Amino acid sequence: MTRIDPTAQIPGGGLESGLVAHQAYTVGGVHFRYGPSRLQGEPWVLRDVTLEVVQGEILGIVGPNGSGKTSLLKLLAKLAAPQEGEIALFGRPLRSLSHEQVAQTVAVVPQDSPQLFPFRVAETVLMGRFPHRRRSGWSLGFGWEDREDCQAASQAMATMDIAHLAGRAVTDLSGGERQRTMIARALAQAPRVLLLDEPTAFLDLPHQLGICATLRRLCDERGLTVVIVSHDLNLASQYCDRVAMLRAGRMCTIGAPAKVMSVEVLQEVYGCEVLIDAHPQSGLPRITLPRQGMPFRG
Amino acid sequence: MMPAARHPTPPTSPLTASTLSAGIVPSEPPTIADDRPVQDSILTPSRWWRVMTVLSLVAWLLGLVCLQVGTQYIGVGRIIGLFSSLLFDRPVDERMVDTTGVILFQVRLPRVVLGFLVGSCLASVGVALQALLRNPLADPYVLGVSSGAALGVAVAVLFGIGTTVLALSILPVCGFVGGLVALAVIYRMAATHERLPIHSVLLAGVILNAIFSALIMFITSIMEPNRSFGMMAWLMGSLTAPAYPVLAALSGYLVIGLVLLFKHVRVLNILALGEEPAHSLGIDTERVKRFIFLVSALMTGAVVSFSGMIGFIGMIVPHAVRLVLGADHRLLLPASALVGGMFLMVADTAARTLFVPSEVPVGVITALAGGPFFVYLLVWRKDRLA
């Protein structure tokens, strides 16, 4: 069985070295719709989407509700297959990779995952080690976690600031704690690509900041590639290297936040008025909603 | 392709620097981290062995107690003496073999063992179905799998297949087919919905139960009266002392089913996390689901063909075990099998001793215990089912 070589990294790491940028993903002319292919009447969810995800970058995918952001993420994770077009993961067509091979390279954090069974936080994070399990003969599927698994899990938990929750049941966690547990599970998977769907939706401000800064650091230091689907335009602007804007299943524009986040583009994509000024710290675009229906009182 | 633009200065926050420690290394071996909190809060092989040893001992002791109790009390010394005489072929008092020996070996022992096997099967199937449907209320009885299996058996009996010499091998297969029909309906529902809501699964179970019960009633009403009476008694769930070959067959089904379930025990853990996360961790969820459904139908079919419809064990037992021992299926599955066996063994002992000289079908006892528990879960623990 061929595996994606996890050590194949640019010397010096990331993009800072200025060497040839590796493509984590190349998506070419992808058309996608839900349902079996015989239902020709189903509308396309994604139409002719082409983009590249550079290794070590944070790519934000933004767009209005129903524009196909989550579907695109599912395609990247091989949770669904496009009807037309091609997706390659580190130069290899996704079609030819097994789900397990993808899972050894790509980790996914879904939108919200309400839990029913009282697994403990540590147990949940350790589930991320499943793609890296060793098959040792006839072990009846028990597959006890070894020391390496436990260390990967505790490191992921320390990264997500949930080490103190190790013994708590996931059913007793707050939404934010659960979300951080799920991200820790994805990190325990030791992925080269991390796909996140609305990672900050349930988080309070310090943890929003914390997660964004952690992701930023993982990208810069370790060459982790991150794709974030988010409604939060400001988060995308401040923390993403590039932003891809989807509208009605089509790729509108893709590029650095400073270029993409303009009043004209946002007005076209979202169909509503926005205000943009410069972030006082970074100078990057800051998006604010205008007051409507109320007279301005200076 | 242009290199991606960088931030002029990576935004930093004093808060994040202090609260978050070094990140994990995606491609290098992880550095040494303190993994004691993790080690302390997960299921380890040593804990597994401890719990399973204790539970097995308790099961043996309970079995001994159930053998003692009955219309005629048999003391522990007598039981041990009878067993040793059986095993080591020591010369025994003729009278002892004729009276207590017959009661013990022909009536009580097979019945106690059958109770244990049936309870184990039902509890294991309950564990598997709950994880698969992500529904703590799933149970072969509630979902209509048991009544589907019962219908299969009833049809076989109606056409006289059950009265042939092959009865031992054919009836469980008919039950398997019937149970499979019920699970196929639920599987189709689960396939068309992204995440199957708990209440619609229950609703499907109610409807399936209604349809299958109507068909079973139809079959019993067109049977000869004396056969239909036996049918009704069987349907309510009873553990009449079986012959030893029957016990051997049922334990075969239980062992095969448990081994097949154990193959997927870690996968069940991850499926309980959610179907999409499981898929993204490299699990072929559809294949696993179909496989577990098949095994569940097989075990339920076998059990129903031997002992009729005994309800709620598959729901109560996994739930209680999960509360005490945690959710990890590596322990939950075998522990539930043991506890389920004990539960039914004790319930059946109660059924045959509490109302002497009459005997209550054991299904009545389990339903009386399980029904209120079900209502409790549905009404007072609603928050957990959301």
HADDOCK unambig.tbl for C-alpha pairs under 7 A between the chains (distance, minus, plus):
assign (segid A and resid 6 and name CA) (segid B and resid 27 and name CA) 5.70 0.50 0.50
assign (segid A and resid 7 and name CA) (segid B and resid 27 and name CA) 6.04 0.50 0.50
assign (segid A and resid 21 and name CA) (segid B and resid 3 and name CA) 6.57 0.50 0.50
assign (segid A and resid 77 and name CA) (segid B and resid 280 and name CA) 6.77 0.50 0.50
assign (segid A and resid 79 and name CA) (segid B and resid 279 and name CA) 6.77 0.50 0.50
assign (segid A and resid 79 and name CA) (segid B and resid 280 and name CA) 6.60 0.50 0.50
assign (segid A and resid 99 and name CA) (segid B and resid 282 and name CA) 4.50 0.50 0.50
assign (segid A and resid 99 and name CA) (segid B and resid 283 and name CA) 7.00 0.50 0.50
assign (segid A and resid 100 and name CA) (segid B and resid 281 and name CA) 6.92 0.50 0.50
assign (segid A and resid 100 and name CA) (segid B and resid 282 and name CA) 4.07 0.50 0.50
assign (segid A and resid 103 and name CA) (segid B and resid 280 and name CA) 6.05 0.50 0.50
assign (segid A and resid 103 and name CA) (segid B and resid 281 and name CA) 5.10 0.50 0.50
assign (segid A and resid 103 and name CA) (segid B and resid 282 and name CA) 5.20 0.50 0.50
assign (segid A and resid 108 and name CA) (segid B and resid 280 and name CA) 6.46 0.50 0.50
assign (segid A and resid 115 and name CA) (segid B and resid 273 and name CA) 6.71 0.50 0.50
assign (segid A and resid 116 and name CA) (segid B and resid 384 and name CA) 6.20 0.50 0.50
assign (segid A and resid 116 and name CA) (segid B and resid 385 and name CA) 6.54 0.50 0.50
assign (segid A and resid 117 and name CA) (segid B and resid 327 and name CA) 6.21 0.50 0.50
assign (segid A and resid 118 and name CA) (segid B and resid 326 and name CA) 6.62 0.50 0.50
assign (segid A and resid 118 and name CA) (segid B and resid 327 and name CA) 5.64 0.50 0.50
assign (segid A and resid 119 and name CA) (segid B and resid 326 and name CA) 6.60 0.50 0.50
assign (segid A and resid 119 and name CA) (segid B and resid 327 and name CA) 5.09 0.50 0.50
assign (segid A and resid 119 and name CA) (segid B and resid 328 and name CA) 6.70 0.50 0.50
assign (segid A and resid 122 and name CA) (segid B and resid 38 and name CA) 5.43 0.50 0.50
assign (segid A and resid 122 and name CA) (segid B and resid 41 and name CA) 6.45 0.50 0.50
assign (segid A and resid 122 and name CA) (segid B and resid 42 and name CA) 6.55 0.50 0.50
assign (segid A and resid 123 and name CA) (segid B and resid 42 and name CA) 5.76 0.50 0.50
assign (segid A and resid 127 and name CA) (segid B and resid 270 and name CA) 6.56 0.50 0.50
assign (segid A and resid 130 and name CA) (segid B and resid 281 and name CA) 6.79 0.50 0.50
assign (segid A and resid 131 and name CA) (segid B and resid 281 and name CA) 6.08 0.50 0.50
assign (segid A and resid 131 and name CA) (segid B and resid 282 and name CA) 6.45 0.50 0.50
assign (segid A and resid 140 and name CA) (segid B and resid 262 and name CA) 5.69 0.50 0.50
assign (segid A and resid 140 and name CA) (segid B and resid 263 and name CA) 4.73 0.50 0.50
assign (segid A and resid 141 and name CA) (segid B and resid 262 and name CA) 6.03 0.50 0.50
assign (segid A and resid 141 and name CA) (segid B and resid 263 and name CA) 4.36 0.50 0.50
assign (segid A and resid 141 and name CA) (segid B and resid 264 and name CA) 5.64 0.50 0.50
assign (segid A and resid 141 and name CA) (segid B and resid 265 and name CA) 5.87 0.50 0.50
assign (segid A and resid 141 and name CA) (segid B and resid 266 and name CA) 6.15 0.50 0.50
assign (segid A and resid 142 and name CA) (segid B and resid 265 and name CA) 6.44 0.50 0.50
assign (segid A and resid 142 and name CA) (segid B and resid 266 and name CA) 6.10 0.50 0.50
assign (segid A and resid 142 and name CA) (segid B and resid 330 and name CA) 6.35 0.50 0.50
assign (segid A and resid 150 and name CA) (segid B and resid 35 and name CA) 5.95 0.50 0.50
assign (segid A and resid 150 and name CA) (segid B and resid 38 and name CA) 6.36 0.50 0.50
assign (segid A and resid 150 and name CA) (segid B and resid 39 and name CA) 6.87 0.50 0.50
assign (segid A and resid 151 and name CA) (segid B and resid 32 and name CA) 6.80 0.50 0.50
assign (segid A and resid 151 and name CA) (segid B and resid 33 and name CA) 5.69 0.50 0.50
assign (segid A and resid 151 and name CA) (segid B and resid 35 and name CA) 5.39 0.50 0.50
assign (segid A and resid 152 and name CA) (segid B and resid 30 and name CA) 6.06 0.50 0.50
assign (segid A and resid 154 and name CA) (segid B and resid 33 and name CA) 6.68 0.50 0.50
assign (segid A and resid 154 and name CA) (segid B and resid 34 and name CA) 6.91 0.50 0.50
assign (segid A and resid 154 and name CA) (segid B and resid 35 and name CA) 5.37 0.50 0.50
assign (segid A and resid 154 and name CA) (segid B and resid 38 and name CA) 6.31 0.50 0.50
assign (segid A and resid 155 and name CA) (segid B and resid 24 and name CA) 6.04 0.50 0.50
assign (segid A and resid 155 and name CA) (segid B and resid 33 and name CA) 6.10 0.50 0.50
assign (segid A and resid 156 and name CA) (segid B and resid 24 and name CA) 6.04 0.50 0.50
assign (segid A and resid 158 and name CA) (segid B and resid 21 and name CA) 6.30 0.50 0.50
assign (segid A and resid 159 and name CA) (segid B and resid 20 and name CA) 5.68 0.50 0.50
assign (segid A and resid 159 and name CA) (segid B and resid 21 and name CA) 5.50 0.50 0.50
assign (segid A and resid 159 and name CA) (segid B and resid 22 and name CA) 6.21 0.50 0.50
assign (segid A and resid 159 and name CA) (segid B and resid 23 and name CA) 5.22 0.50 0.50
assign (segid A and resid 160 and name CA) (segid B and resid 20 and name CA) 6.85 0.50 0.50
assign (segid A and resid 161 and name CA) (segid B and resid 19 and name CA) 6.83 0.50 0.50
assign (segid A and resid 161 and name CA) (segid B and resid 20 and name CA) 6.02 0.50 0.50
assign (segid A and resid 166 and name CA) (segid B and resid 37 and name CA) 6.13 0.50 0.50
assign (segid A and resid 166 and name CA) (segid B and resid 38 and name CA) 6.09 0.50 0.50
assign (segid A and resid 166 and name CA) (segid B and resid 41 and name CA) 6.48 0.50 0.50
assign (segid A and resid 167 and name CA) (segid B and resid 41 and name CA) 5.00 0.50 0.50
assign (segid A and resid 190 and name CA) (segid B and resid 26 and name CA) 4.61 0.50 0.50
assign (segid A and resid 190 and name CA) (segid B and resid 27 and name CA) 6.91 0.50 0.50
assign (segid A and resid 191 and name CA) (segid B and resid 26 and name CA) 5.55 0.50 0.50
assign (segid A and resid 192 and name CA) (segid B and resid 26 and name CA) 5.83 0.50 0.50
assign (segid A and resid 206 and name CA) (segid B and resid 15 and name CA) 6.96 0.50 0.50
assign (segid A and resid 209 and name CA) (segid B and resid 16 and name CA) 6.75 0.50 0.50
assign (segid A and resid 210 and name CA) (segid B and resid 16 and name CA) 4.84 0.50 0.50
assign (segid A and resid 210 and name CA) (segid B and resid 20 and name CA) 6.97 0.50 0.50
assign (segid A and resid 213 and name CA) (segid B and resid 12 and name CA) 6.99 0.50 0.50
assign (segid A and resid 213 and name CA) (segid B and resid 16 and name CA) 6.93 0.50 0.50
assign (segid A and resid 218 and name CA) (segid B and resid 23 and name CA) 6.24 0.50 0.50
assign (segid A and resid 222 and name CA) (segid B and resid 25 and name CA) 6.40 0.50 0.50
assign (segid A and resid 222 and name CA) (segid B and resid 26 and name CA) 6.76 0.50 0.50
assign (segid A and resid 224 and name CA) (segid B and resid 26 and name CA) 6.83 0.50 0.50
assign (segid A and resid 241 and name CA) (segid B and resid 4 and name CA) 6.27 0.50 0.50
assign (segid A and resid 241 and name CA) (segid B and resid 5 and name CA) 5.74 0.50 0.50
assign (segid A and resid 241 and name CA) (segid B and resid 6 and name CA) 5.70 0.50 0.50
assign (segid A and resid 241 and name CA) (segid B and resid 7 and name CA) 6.89 0.50 0.50
assign (segid A and resid 242 and name CA) (segid B and resid 4 and name CA) 6.69 0.50 0.50
assign (segid A and resid 242 and name CA) (segid B and resid 5 and name CA) 6.95 0.50 0.50
assign (segid A and resid 256 and name CA) (segid B and resid 5 and name CA) 5.78 0.50 0.50
assign (segid A and resid 282 and name CA) (segid B and resid 9 and name CA) 6.61 0.50 0.50
assign (segid A and resid 282 and name CA) (segid B and resid 11 and name CA) 6.86 0.50 0.50
